[in-house]
Amino acid sequence: MHILVHHFLRDSARDRTDKTALIVGETRHTFGEIDRASDAVACALQADGVARGDRVALALENSAEFVIAVWGILKAGAVFVPVNPTTKADKLAYILNDCGVKALVAQASLARQALPALDIARSVTAVLWVGDGVPDDAPGIAWDEVLAGPRRNPTDPGVIDLDLCAIIYTSGSTGRPKGVMLTHRNMINTAWSISTYLGNVAEDVVICLMPLSFDYGLYQVVTGARVGFTVVLEKSFAYPFDTIQTMARHRVTGLPGVPTIFATLLQMEAFEKADLSSLRYISNTAAAFPPAHIRRLRQLQPHATVFSMYGLTECTRVAYLDPARLDDKITSVGKAIPNSETWIVDEVGNRVGPGEVGELVIRGSNVMRGYWGKPDESARRLKDGPFPGEKVLYSGDLFWADAEGFLHFVARKDDVFKCKGEKVSPKEIENVLYELDSVAEACIVGVPDNIDGTAIKAYVVPRQGSNLTEAMVRQHCRARLESYLVPKFVEISGVLPKTESGKIKRTALAEFN
């Protein structure tokens, strides 16, 4: 019975000991190997004083060590705190201090960022270094030393499913990052729900291109252990041609991604010509899936089922669109995932009817416990639900539902702005821009303007080899949008700033102006 998240690994290691759980580069790791290695990590952490409920941060690149460390932390009864390896010293120190991290598992190559952070974060009493290159006077022990020790079973810490499992920090695009608290029950429910509607089976081979510090990437490993399928773990998506070849070589059946990943793949001839006939499904979350991208993916990979999904860190996943309704509901993110429910409310909290725009509310076992150490901010997002004693999550996102209950994303509440007295939803304009074959990526922001107060500006990245011009963009928009939605300014760009999870960083573009 799966009561705790690491029971996923325990059961797969028992039932599929020699089955490949993880492929990293040319190296394969079985469920049994990962289980034994994570026991060693758990024992080392407990020997260093890590106890039930303590926080252990991971500052590691995508690697087998990251996966092993997560399972080891959980077996020790602790809470894992994934941190993107590109995080700078000041932000790392903030996270370590914010949730009182007891131990840190870090890449040796990141010692330059980690050591200054450790000087500030006095709560950290143990460090486990992965790889070579740590200064001789640095505190801590080496990963290889831990794994080379005698095999022992960690002490049972007595964890129950209401205990915290992970603290995942938001990107902090609107301020200091906040630590989203997820319990074992949260993550077990989410892993079950996702793997159920995706139809995952032990024979699946799923590629992970996102950082494991991002919950979408992390859940590929968690659901892989739950179901017993193989995860092909890529260090990054820096070399998309190599990624395509990896997918073909390993006969990948599942391709999870975010819009920026698919925007890149759709520009590549190799994505169309490689033998990807093994692909069973393609899934998207993190940001709205442009309909133009969905149509193109279905054209290039007709054998793969496309899942358009929506989620946020505070509850991981909210909704998915039944692929059978993709033709007539292509602009929708579908309905609530299994074992959850959603509705839309106006500014005073009253439910609205079909076609009316309001804030999406989520009720389910996937909803976070709150933000670590931030009761006021937690109270703004977690409010009383329809039944006594429960809390529901106010998403901060604007949606409308059609007569059949299918959800349609409008915008983040903070992204909507007024131009010439009319409300502007960036996504509406961006979807139109993506209809241009020569557009690879697009982002709409509001910028200060002496005449309009706030004017619409479009940042557009052209496809490789195209001759896209500002005039072409404006002409396309004028033919498809109301006059007040046509961008006043258009900037053709080579690249757009991204968050650590691969989403276009709208705030950076808005602040630039």
N, C-alpha and C positions, 0 to 999 in steps of 0.2 A: 504494500500500500504506500502511495506517495504522500507522505505527511510533510516532509521537508524537501527543499529543492535538491539537496545533494543525494537524496534517495533515488533520484533519476539516474545518477551515475552508478550508485550502488547496484541497482537492479540490472542496468545494462551490462555492467562489468560481470555480474553473476551469470546472466543469460547469454551474453555475447562476448565472452572474455577476449577472444582473439579477433573479433571483428574490428575493422578500421573505424575509429571514431573521428580521427582528425588527420588531414593531409596538409602539411606546411612545406611548400617547396617540393623537394624530392623525398621528404621524410614522412613516414606513416606512423601513427600512434594508435594503439588499440585501446579499447575501453579498459581492459585489464591493466595495461601499463599506466594509463592516466589515473586509475583508481589507486594503484600502489604508490605512484609518485605523490599524489595529493595527500595520502596518509602521512608520508614523510614530512611534507610541508606543514600539515596540521600539528604533528608532534613537535616540530621545531618551534612553531608559534606558541604552543602551550608551554614548552620549556622556557620560552622567553617571557612568560607571564601573561600571554594573551588569554583572556577568559571570555565567557559567555557575554555577548552584547558589546564587546570592545570593537572599535572600528579599525580596519586594516586597509590602507590605501594601496592601489596598484598604479604605478606609473611605468607602463610597459607598452611596447609596440605589439601589434597583432602577432601572437606566437603561441607555441605549445605551452610555454612557461606561464603566459597569462591565464590560459584555460586551467592548467593544473593548479595555479595559485588560487583562483576563484574557488575551486572545489575544496582545496586545503583549508582556506579561510572558513568556509562554511562548516567543514567537519570539526574545526576547532571551536565552533559555537560563536564565531565572530561575524561581523558585518563587513562585507567588502565595499570599497569605495573606489570605483574605477576613475582614473584621471587620464585625459588624453596626453600622450607622451610629448606633444609639442607645447604643453602648458609651461609658461614662464615661471621663474622662481617666485615672484611676488604672488601670483595667483595660486600656485601650488601651496605656498605657505598659508594663504588665506583659507584654502580648503582644509588643510591639515589642522589648523587652529579652530576652524568653524565647527567641526564635528569631533574635535578632540581625538584625533587618530592616535592609536597606541603603537602601531607598527606600520612600516612601509616596505613594500616589495617594489624595487625600482631597477630599471635598466642601468647597467654600469655606465653606458655611454651618456646617460642623463645626469651623471654625478655633478656636472657644472651647475645644473638647475636645482638638483635635489639638495646638495649640501648647504647652500645658502638658506634654503627653505627650512632645513632641519635646525639651523641655528636659531630660527625664530619660533619654530613649532616645538615647544618644550614638552608637549604631551607624548611625543614619539620616543619610545624607549628601546625599540628594536628595529633593525633594518636588514633586509634580505636582498643582496645584490645579484642580479642576473647578468652573466657575461663578464668579460675582462675589461680592465682599464680603470678600476676604482683606485683612487689614491691610497697609499699604504696607511695613512693615518685616519682614513675614514672609518666611522663606526659601523658595526654590522658583520654579517657572515655571508659566505658565498653560497649561491644556489647549488653548485655541484657538490659542495661539502654536505649540504642537507640531504641531497638525494643519495649520496654514497654511504650514509649512516646505516646502522642496523635496522631491519624492518620491524616496525612496531605498529600497533593500533592506537589511534588517538583516544584520549579519555572522553567518554560520553559527557558532553557538557549539559545535557538535560534541556535542550532547546525544544520549544513547541512552535506550532505554525503561526502563532500570533507574534513571535519574536521578529525583530528586524532581520532582513536578509541582505539588503543592499541600500546604499544611499547614492543616488545618481544625481550629479549636479547639472542643473540647467546650463545652457550656453552663456547666460548672463548678458544677452544682447541688449537688455534694457536696464542694466545695473549689475550689482554683485550677483554672482551665481548663487542659486538656492539649492539646498540638498533635499531631494525628493526621497522620502522614507518609504521603502517598500518592504512588506513583510513576506515571510515564506508563503503565506496563504495567497497574497497578491500575485506572486510570481508563479506559483503552481497553477492557479486558476488561469492566468494569462497564457502560460505555455500550453495548457490543455486546450483552451479555446482556439488559439491560433493554429495549432497542429491539427485540430479537428476540422476547421473549415477549409484549411489548405489541403486536407486529405493526406497528410504526411504518413509515410510508411518506412519501415526499416530499410527498404531497398533504395530510398532516395539518396542522392548525392547533391548537397546544397552548397553553393559557393557563397562565401562571406567576403564582401568587398568593403564593408563599412568597418570603422574602428570598433573594437570590442568595448571601448569606453562609451560608446553610443548604444542605447538600449536595443535598437533595431539589430545591430551587429551581435550584441550579447545574446539575444534570444535565439539566434541561429544555433548557438552552442547549447543553450539550455534545452530547447526543443529537440535538438539532435540527441541529447542524452535521454530525454524522455521517451522518444520514439525508437531510438537505436539506429538513426541514420548517420551517414558520413558527412562531415563538414570539410570542405576545401577552404582553408583559411589563407587569404591573400594579405600580405603586409599592407598593401594600399592599392589604390586604383591609378597609380601614377603611370603605368604602362598598359594602356587598354588593349593593344594588340596582343601582348603576352597573356593578358587575362582571357581573351577570346580563345587563344590556343590552349590554355589551361582547361577551359570549359569543355572544349572538344576532346582533349586527351583523357579527361577523367569522366567523360560521359555524364556531365552535370544534368540533373533533373530539375533543380530549383534555382532560380535567379532572383534573389531579392535585391532591390535597389532603391535609389532616390532619384528624383527627376534629373539632377545634374549628371548622374551616371548614365541614364538612358539617353540624355541629350548628346553625350559623347559617343556612345555606342551607335546611335542612329546615323552618325556622320561617317562611320567607318565601313568601307567596302568589305572588310574582313568579317564583320558581324553578319553580313548577308551571305557570304560565300563559304564560311566555315561550316563544318558538319555539326550542327547543334540539334540534330533530330532527336536527341535524348531529352531535350528540355520538355518538362511536363507543365511547369508553371513559371510565370513571371509575376513578381509582386512589387508594389510601390507603396511607400508611406513617407513620412517626414514633411512632405509638402504636396500640394494638390497636383495630380497627374494631368498634364495638359491633354485634352482629347486628341489633339493632332499627334501626340507621341503614342497614345494608345493605338490609334488607327495604323500608324506606321509599324509599330511592333507586331501587331497582328498580321500585317501584310508580309513582313520579313520572316516571322517565325509562326506560321499559321498553326503548327502542331501544338503550340504552347498556350495554356490557359492564362489569361491576364487577370490579376486581382488588383483592383484599385482600392486602396485602404486609407484610413485616416487614424492618427493617434497623436498623443502628446506624452511627454515624459511622466506627467503626473498620474497617468493610468496606463501607459504603454500603448495600448491599442483600443480604439473606440468603435470603429465601424469598418465593414468591408462590403464591397459590391459583389453580389452573386454573379459570377461570370455569365450565367444564362441571361442576365438582364443587361449585359454590356451594350448591346446594339441600341436599345431604346432608353437607357439611363446612363449614357456615357459621361455626362457631366456630374454624376452623383458619386458619392463615396459609399453609397449603400445604406445598410441598417446596422444596428448595434450588433457587436460580436456575441456569440453564445454566452449565456449566463450574465448578461448585462442589459440595461435599457437606457434609452436616451429620450429627452424631450427638449423643446425650445421655449425660452421664456423672454418676456419683454423686460424693460428696464426696472420694473418694480417686482419682478419675479412671477408674474402671471403667465400661464402657458398660452402660447399663440396658436392660431389655426394654420392650415395649409397655405403656403405661399407667403406667409409673414416672416420677416427677418427678425431674428433675436439671438440670444446667447444659448449655446448648446450646453445642456446639463447631463452629466453621466452618473448613473447609479449601478454599482456592481462591486464584486470582490476584487476587481482590478484597481479600484481607486486607492490612491496613496493614503498613508496614515497622516501625512502633513509634511511641512518643510522643517528640517532639523533646526531647532532653536529659534524659530520665527513664528510664534503663536499668532501675532497679528496678521501676518501675510497668509498663514494657514487658514485663519478664520475668514479671510476675504474670498478664498477659493473653495473651502469646505463649509457648506451651509446646511442647515437643517433640511432633511429630506421629508418625503410624504408620510413616513411612518415614525413613530416615537423613538427617539434615541439614536437615529442614524444620521450620517452626514453624506451629502452628495457633492460631486465636483462640478463647479462652475468653470467651464473650459477657457473662457476669455476669447472664444472664437464665435464669429457670427455665421449662422446657418439659416436656411429655410428648408422646410419639408414639403414635398408634393402631396397630392391626395392619397397616394399609396404609402406614404410614410418614408420615402427615400430621402436621405439627407443630401443637401447641396451646400458645399462650403462657399461662403461669401468672402470673408477676410478675417484676419486678426482684428480685434476691436481697435488695437493701437495703430493698425495700418490704414484704416479708413480715414480719408480726409475730404474736405470740401473744396470744390473748385467752381467758381461762378455761382455759388449758392447751392450747388448740387453735390450729393454725396458720391464719392468715387471709390469703387472697390478695385484695387489693383489687379486682382485675379481676372476680372472680366476683360480688361484690356490685354493682359498677358496672354490669355487664351486665344484672342484674336491675332496677336502677333505670332504665336506659334503656328498659326495656319499658313504663314508664309514659309514656303519650302526652304528659303535661304536663311531662316532664323534658327539658330541653335539654342540660344538662351535669351531670356528677356526678363526685365524687371522694371516695374513702374513705381515711382516715388513722387511725392509732392514736394515742390521746391518753392522758396520765396519768390514772389513776383510783384513788381510795382503796380501792375494793372489788375491782375486777378487775385492778388493776395497770396494765393497758393496756386501754382500752375502744375500741370502734369508733365513729367519728364520720363522718357523711355530710354533705358539702357538696353542695347541690343548687341548680342554677339553673333556675327554671321557664321554660317556654315563654311567649312574649309572650301576654298575655291570659288565661292560665290562673289557676286559683285554688288552686294546689297548697299543701297544708299539711303540717306535720310529721306529723300523725296519718295522713294519706293515705300518706305515705312508709313509715311503720312498718307500717301495715296491709298494704301491698303486699309488703313484705319478709317479714313473718310468714307470708304465704300461700305464699311461694316459696322460703324459705331455712330451713336448720336454725336452731334457736333461738339458738345461739352466734354466728351470722353476722348476726343482726338488729342494726342500729346502735342503740347506746344513746343516742347524741346525734345530732340532725339539725339542720342549720342551713340555712335557705333564704337564698340569697345572690343578689345582682344580677349578680355577675361573679366569676370565679375567676382567680387569678394565672396568667400564662402565661410560658413560656420564650420566648427570641427566635425559636425555630422553631415556636411556636404550640402546644406541648404544655402541658397543665395542669401547673403547678408544684407537685407534691405536697409537696416538701420545705418550701416556703414556708407551706403550710397546717399541716403538722405542727409547724413551729417556732413558728407563731403561738400554738399552744396550750401 
